[in-house]
Amino acid sequence: MKRKLLLVSNSTLHGGGGYLDHCQQQISHFFGKDVKKVLFIPYALHDRDNYTKTARDKFKTLGGGNTFRLLKSLYDNKVVTEIQRRVMEDGVPYMGSSAGTNVATISISTTNDMPIVCPPSFNAIGLVPFNINPHYLDPDPNSRHMGETREQRITQYHEEPNTPSVLGLREGSMLLVEGNKATLLGTTKARLFSR
Amino acid sequence: MKRKLLLVSNSTLHGGGGYLDHCQQQISHFFGKDVKKVLFIPYALHDRDNYTKTARDKFKTLGGGNTFRLLKSLYDNKVVTEIQRRVMEDGVPYMGSSAGTNVATISISTTNDMPIVCPPSFNAIGLVPFNINPHYLDPDPNSRHMGETREQRITQYHEEPNTPSVLGLREGSMLLVEGNKATLLGTTKARLFSR
């Protein structure tokens, strides 16, 4: 298996400079000197032209945006299988951040995003055999908000049958996948939840 | 139109006592003395027997839980249309909190929950002609987390065509609907977003 993935938790890190600054080094290293062209998929934001311009100008917010909108457009444009084939068989490097990380996994069932549009399925591209929760947040004992913690939400997910493990990828973390080897990069680490 | 709804933002309020304590008075008044039986729908949590027992014992967390799980079970059990008919035509009072509030609106597209299961549609029971975002949170200028604010998420929703208004119902707030009249109750108010 030739896959080569860089799955980033978030595009901007608090106190970590501008967009993708916190993972600039890993991105350069990941794509290397030989990559001259990047296919940018702007489906996750509404204004695609502007998003693409921004990305082209500054190479920023790659793959961020709304996960439901991104996955629905991947299905609408019939590119889910094609991306999977190119990455898994041909070894084309894939990089995603936030929404772009969610759609690279088994399903988008562990996204934090609002379900603003309805994709035909929650099944995603499946470039790794587990799910990821980007922007993972540890429970905050001082919070006065009564919504479920991220941990409680992932536990609810695991109450469902046959659900895969979920990697809670904290802001500032990213996962580098090369073939069957995955390496956690960044400074903030991750938390793995299994059913 | 006979509808009579009490749509609560959240079941527990920080500093507001135990489950549903903050809206106890409104609930008593809403159901009145003549209501002897309540149909409790435990679909939003995994352990339905335990949830029902808890609700029976303490009349608590009515309609809370996971919105996706709740709506999927309403469809699986073919009760969406029946609930709509009984509430809209026969005037059976409907009360929901959190997830139970989301499914009472046009769609669940403005829930905060994790999409742990995939319902056949995001269209909900449609007891009111708008959407609600329960547990609404104002943007926090001191937050170090880089995920989208609730306001940004709702704005993304309104980038989609033909999307209804969204009532951001803060924790502690609830909406009383009687026929064509809606009254905001509780202490924390709400914020209305229109496309």
Chai-1 contact restraints between the chains, C-beta under 6 A:
chainA,res_idxA,chainB,res_idxB,connection_type,confidence,min_distance_angstrom,max_distance_angstrom,comment,restraint_id
A,N10,B,M146,contact,1.0,0.0,6.0,A-B,restraint_1
A,T12,B,M146,contact,1.0,0.0,6.0,A-B,restraint_2
A,H14,B,R144,contact,1.0,0.0,6.0,A-B,restraint_3
A,H46,B,E159,contact,1.0,0.0,6.0,A-B,restraint_4
A,N66,B,Q156,contact,1.0,0.0,6.0,A-B,restraint_5
A,S109,B,P115,contact,1.0,0.0,6.0,A-B,restraint_6
A,S109,B,I116,contact,1.0,0.0,6.0,A-B,restraint_7
A,N112,B,G147,contact,1.0,0.0,6.0,A-B,restraint_8
A,M114,B,R153,contact,1.0,0.0,6.0,A-B,restraint_9
A,P115,B,S109,contact,1.0,0.0,6.0,A-B,restraint_10
A,P115,B,P115,contact,1.0,0.0,6.0,A-B,restraint_11
A,P115,B,F122,contact,1.0,0.0,6.0,A-B,restraint_12
A,I116,B,S109,contact,1.0,0.0,6.0,A-B,restraint_13
A,I116,B,Q156,contact,1.0,0.0,6.0,A-B,restraint_14
A,I116,B,Y157,contact,1.0,0.0,6.0,A-B,restraint_15
A,I116,B,E160,contact,1.0,0.0,6.0,A-B,restraint_16
A,C118,B,F122,contact,1.0,0.0,6.0,A-B,restraint_17
A,F122,B,P115,contact,1.0,0.0,6.0,A-B,restraint_18
A,F122,B,C118,contact,1.0,0.0,6.0,A-B,restraint_19
A,H135,B,G147,contact,1.0,0.0,6.0,A-B,restraint_20
A,R144,B,H14,contact,1.0,0.0,6.0,A-B,restraint_21
A,M146,B,N10,contact,1.0,0.0,6.0,A-B,restraint_22
A,M146,B,T12,contact,1.0,0.0,6.0,A-B,restraint_23
A,M146,B,E171,contact,1.0,0.0,6.0,A-B,restraint_24
A,G147,B,N112,contact,1.0,0.0,6.0,A-B,restraint_25
A,G147,B,H135,contact,1.0,0.0,6.0,A-B,restraint_26
A,R153,B,M114,contact,1.0,0.0,6.0,A-B,restraint_27
A,Q156,B,N66,contact,1.0,0.0,6.0,A-B,restraint_28
A,Q156,B,I116,contact,1.0,0.0,6.0,A-B,restraint_29
A,Y157,B,I116,contact,1.0,0.0,6.0,A-B,restraint_30
A,E159,B,H46,contact,1.0,0.0,6.0,A-B,restraint_31
A,E160,B,I116,contact,1.0,0.0,6.0,A-B,restraint_32
A,E171,B,M146,contact,1.0,0.0,6.0,A-B,restraint_33
